[in-house]
């Protein structure tokens, strides 16, 4: 495609879109050799990606732009089905490398410890104020949910680590790494776009990204159950997933009071939703296990 072919530039949902006489295309800087990746997915009988319209030799990637007007609920269900298929088709097993497991464990543990320390210090400092600002009052009024989620996250992390220490093999899949309503085009033939961060790894990271990106737009409990009916997490994967769902970026006070309140409300909404989600999944798992036992 030559520059002379381009009639118009625009941005749609963060994508740089070009309009030509042949139609609309979105372009993105080249991050890696996607031809090899797409060939691998084709070999695994997974065709749900948009092929590039240009050569690997060019410094950017060009894809046909497909507009998507489905409602979020239907789209999310289709996304979950295609995502589970990606994981089913690309599952492999490897030997557990404890050095890698320990590195991940220590990284998450350090993050939890850092957040706990940060919130305790922030709470101590705010409680010295004679007159508390509205954003500070909102934060302190709800801070217990942050401590509770961090405590639960640490418990799941420890349970995951104990299981990994006794394991010899583990499964990995090919991860999209950015599955969301924005990167899934739901047409007659559905596609995922934006494969820039794709790699092999633990299966939990894909649904984790989807959850954190779209938990406001769609109801995640039923979507997770649909996914689990297609690709069931093992016990260690479940522990790691719950651990990471309960973690969120730290709450800061870098904006004005009004903007801080909006940001804090969003963070606490996530914290409450994450706790509710994890508790509900645990309850349903316990009921499933009890039913199997009774039978």
Secondary structure as UniProt FT lines:
FT   HELIX           3..5
FT   STRAND          6..12
FT   TURN            13..14
FT   STRAND          15..20
FT   TURN            21..22
FT   STRAND          23..29
FT   HELIX           34..43
FT   TURN            44..45
FT   TURN            56..57
FT   STRAND          60..64
FT   HELIX           72..90
FT   STRAND          92..95
FT   HELIX           98..126
FT   TURN            127..128
FT   HELIX           134..166
FT   STRAND          169..175
FT   TURN            181..183
FT   STRAND          184..185
FT   STRAND          191..192
FT   TURN            196..197
FT   STRAND          199..201
FT   HELIX           204..214
FT   TURN            215..217
FT   HELIX           220..230
FT   HELIX           235..245
FT   HELIX           257..294
//
